[in-house]
Amino acid sequence: MTFHPLSNAVETLMRSVAADIIMPRFQSLATHEIKEKSPGEIVTIADQESEDRLSEGLAALLPEARIVGEEASETDPALLDAVNNGNVWLIDPVDGTTNFSEGKTPFAVMIALLGDGDPLASWLLDPVNGRLCHAHRGHGAYIDGEKVMAKPSGAELPVAAFGMHFMTPEKRERIEVRSNGQFSVVPIPRCAGEQYPRLVTGVNDISLFERTLPWDHAPGSLLLAEAGGRTARPDGEPYRPGDRRPGLLSAATPQLWDQAAKTLFG
């Protein structure tokens, strides 16, 4: 096993933030601790405090790396313009905030380290059950310290989860028509930090996202790639976190990816 050299320190930081900040507020948020940061998008005090602590800790681990967090980018969108240059820490302090604010699971803490725009390492922590997924570019994917390879569900029809909330009505209808009878469509978990592990562990075979914010997809796409799966634009162009165009298709195997792309977009 070859974890990233900073993996133990990053894991310790994430677990500390989950224990000290996130879990004490799970199912205990006061009304004033939940706010709408933009139409349809909410943020909680746990998101903000988690990002602050993670940013401080990651800066100490790699001082030359810039920090790009979800909440800081909401205030200063220009932070996103630099993700393709040098070393960058991407932070999603509470992925699945809507679930978290409603007192439901799943939700996750996600971190990715980028080098000139390419994911070098990533970590996805489930604060409730403690599961930690880690990927190290060129060295594999790991769940709770054990190396893993992505596996199909084995279902009669490939199991697909489509995130269609941000699609136009026309695109949503097209996806629904084309997938009918071709896939077993299941609800999305509303948490990319759960969706990507589902592709690795054989729960789901295919996922489709419309919105592609880098902190949502850089961690999980590296995990899936290192496990043998594939994430790419629907036209087959490789995914890079600095490219925020809509549309991102993932699958547990390259063969399933090809099947999904042909069915949905061919």
C-alpha positions in Angstrom: 0.0 0.0 0.0 1.3 3.5 -0.9 -0.7 6.2 0.7 0.1 9.9 0.0 2.8 11.1 2.3 0.5 13.5 4.0 -2.4 11.0 4.3 -2.1 10.3 8.0 -2.0 14.0 8.8 -4.9 14.8 6.6 -7.0 12.0 8.0 -6.3 13.1 11.6 -7.3 16.6 10.7 -10.5 15.5 9.0 -11.5 13.2 11.9 -10.8 15.9 14.4 -13.0 18.4 12.5 -15.8 15.8 12.2 -15.7 15.0 15.9 -15.4 18.6 17.2 -17.5 20.6 14.8 -19.7 18.6 12.5 -21.1 15.7 14.6 -22.0 17.8 17.6 -24.3 19.8 15.4 -25.8 16.9 13.5 -29.6 16.9 14.2 -28.9 19.8 16.6 -28.8 22.8 14.4 -30.7 25.9 15.5 -32.7 27.8 12.9 -30.3 30.7 12.9 -27.4 28.3 12.2 -28.9 27.5 8.7 -28.8 30.2 6.0 -29.5 30.5 2.3 -26.3 31.6 0.6 -27.8 31.7 -2.9 -31.2 30.7 -4.3 -31.7 27.0 -3.4 -28.3 26.7 -1.8 -27.9 26.6 2.0 -24.9 26.8 4.3 -24.7 25.9 8.0 -22.5 27.1 10.8 -20.9 23.6 10.6 -19.8 24.2 7.0 -18.2 27.5 7.9 -16.4 26.4 11.0 -15.3 23.1 9.4 -13.8 25.0 6.4 -12.0 27.4 8.7 -10.4 24.6 10.7 -9.5 22.5 7.7 -8.0 25.5 5.9 -5.8 26.3 8.9 -4.7 22.7 9.3 -4.0 22.1 5.6 -2.0 25.4 5.3 0.2 24.1 8.0 0.8 20.8 6.3 1.7 22.3 2.9 2.3 26.1 3.3 3.1 26.6 -0.4 -0.4 25.3 -1.5 -3.3 27.7 -2.0 -6.6 26.9 -0.3 -9.8 26.8 -2.3 -12.8 26.1 -0.1 -16.5 25.9 -1.1 -17.6 28.6 1.3 -14.6 31.0 0.7 -15.3 30.7 -3.0 -18.9 31.7 -2.5 -17.5 35.0 -1.1 -14.6 35.3 -3.5 -15.4 33.4 -6.8 -12.0 34.5 -8.2 -10.4 31.8 -6.0 -11.6 29.3 -8.6 -9.6 30.9 -11.4 -6.3 29.6 -9.9 -7.1 25.9 -9.4 -5.0 25.0 -12.5 -1.8 26.6 -11.2 0.5 25.0 -8.7 -0.5 23.1 -5.6 -4.1 23.7 -4.4 -6.1 22.2 -1.6 -9.8 21.8 -2.5 -12.1 21.7 0.5 -15.7 20.6 0.7 -16.3 21.1 4.4 -19.7 19.4 4.5 -20.7 17.8 1.3 -24.4 17.0 1.4 -25.3 20.1 3.3 -29.0 19.8 2.6 -29.1 16.3 4.1 -27.1 17.5 7.1 -29.3 20.5 7.7 -32.4 18.2 7.6 -30.8 15.8 10.1 -30.4 13.1 7.5 -27.5 11.1 6.1 -25.4 10.8 4.0 -23.0 13.7 4.2 -19.2 13.8 4.0 -16.0 15.8 4.4 -13.9 15.9 1.2 -10.4 17.2 0.4 -8.4 17.0 -2.8 -4.8 18.1 -3.4 -4.3 19.3 -7.0 -1.0 19.9 -8.9 -1.3 22.2 -11.8 -5.0 21.3 -12.1 -4.7 17.5 -11.8 -5.8 15.6 -8.7 -2.8 14.1 -6.9 -4.6 12.8 -3.8 -8.0 12.8 -2.2 -9.8 12.0 1.0 -13.6 11.4 1.5 -14.7 10.9 5.1 -18.2 9.8 6.3 -18.4 11.4 9.7 -21.3 9.1 10.8 -19.8 5.7 10.2 -16.1 6.8 10.1 -15.4 5.3 6.6 -12.4 7.0 5.0 -11.8 6.7 1.2 -8.3 7.8 0.0 -6.8 7.9 -3.4 -3.2 8.6 -4.4 -2.6 9.2 -8.1 -0.7 6.3 -9.6 -0.8 4.3 -6.4 -4.4 3.2 -6.0 -7.7 3.7 -4.2 -8.3 2.7 -0.5 -11.3 2.3 1.7 -10.4 2.2 5.4 -6.8 1.3 4.6 -7.6 -1.6 2.2 -6.8 -1.3 -1.5 -10.0 -1.5 -3.6 -10.9 -2.0 -7.2 -14.3 -0.9 -8.6 -16.8 -3.6 -9.3 -20.1 -3.6 -11.2 -23.3 -4.2 -9.2 -24.0 -7.4 -11.2 -27.7 -6.3 -11.5 -29.6 -7.4 -14.6 -29.8 -3.7 -15.7 -26.9 -1.3 -14.7 -27.9 0.7 -11.6 -27.8 4.4 -12.5 -28.1 7.5 -10.3 -28.8 10.7 -12.2 -28.3 14.1 -10.6 -30.9 16.1 -12.7 -31.7 19.0 -10.3 -29.6 21.5 -12.3 -30.5 20.2 -15.8 -32.9 22.1 -18.1 -36.3 20.5 -18.4 -35.5 19.5 -22.0 -32.3 17.7 -21.0 -34.0 16.0 -18.0 -36.7 14.7 -20.3 -34.2 13.4 -22.8 -32.2 11.6 -20.1 -35.4 10.0 -18.8 -36.6 8.8 -22.2 -33.2 7.4 -23.2 -32.6 5.6 -19.9 -36.1 4.0 -19.8 -35.7 0.3 -19.9 -31.9 0.5 -20.3 -30.9 1.2 -16.7 -32.3 0.6 -13.2 -32.5 4.2 -12.1 -32.2 4.9 -8.4 -32.3 8.1 -6.4 -29.1 10.1 -5.9 -27.9 10.4 -2.3 -27.5 14.2 -2.7 -23.9 13.8 -1.6 -21.0 13.3 -4.1 -18.9 12.0 -1.2 -21.3 9.0 -1.0 -22.1 8.7 -4.7 -18.5 8.0 -5.8 -17.9 5.3 -3.2 -21.1 3.7 -4.4 -19.6 3.3 -7.8 -16.4 1.7 -6.3 -18.2 -0.7 -4.0 -20.8 -2.1 -6.5 -23.8 -0.3 -5.1 -24.2 1.8 -8.3 -22.8 1.3 -11.8 -23.3 4.7 -13.3 -23.8 8.3 -12.2 -24.5 11.5 -14.0 -24.0 15.0 -12.6 -25.0 18.3 -14.3 -23.2 20.8 -12.0 -19.4 20.2 -11.8 -18.0 22.3 -9.0 -14.4 21.2 -8.4 -14.7 20.4 -4.6 -17.7 18.1 -5.4 -15.9 16.0 -8.0 -12.1 16.1 -7.8 -12.0 13.9 -4.7 -14.4 11.2 -5.9 -13.3 11.2 -9.5 -9.7 10.4 -8.5 -10.9 7.7 -6.1 -12.9 6.1 -9.0 -10.1 6.4 -11.5 -7.6 4.8 -9.2 -10.1 2.0 -8.6 -10.3 1.3 -12.3 -13.5 3.2 -13.1 -13.9 6.2 -15.3 -15.2 9.8 -15.1 -15.3 12.0 -18.2 -17.4 14.6 -20.0 -20.3 13.0 -21.9 -18.3 13.5 -25.2 -15.4 11.5 -23.7 -13.1 14.5 -22.9 -11.2 13.9 -19.7 -12.4 15.6 -16.6 -10.3 18.4 -15.1 -11.5 20.1 -11.9 -10.7 23.6 -13.3 -13.3 23.1 -16.1 -16.7 24.0 -14.7 -18.8 23.2 -17.8 -21.9 21.2 -17.0 -22.1 17.5 -17.5 -20.0 14.7 -15.9 -20.5 11.0 -16.4 -19.0 8.3 -14.2 -19.1 4.5 -14.2 -17.6 1.6 -12.3 -15.8 0.3 -15.4 -14.8 1.8 -18.8 -17.1 -0.6 -20.5 -20.1 0.6 -18.4 -19.1 4.2 -19.2 -19.1 3.5 -22.9 -22.5 1.9 -22.6 -23.9 4.8 -20.7 -22.5 7.4 -23.0 -23.9 5.7 -26.1 -27.3 5.2 -24.5 -27.6 8.7 -23.0 -25.7 10.9 -25.5 -25.0 8.8 -28.6 
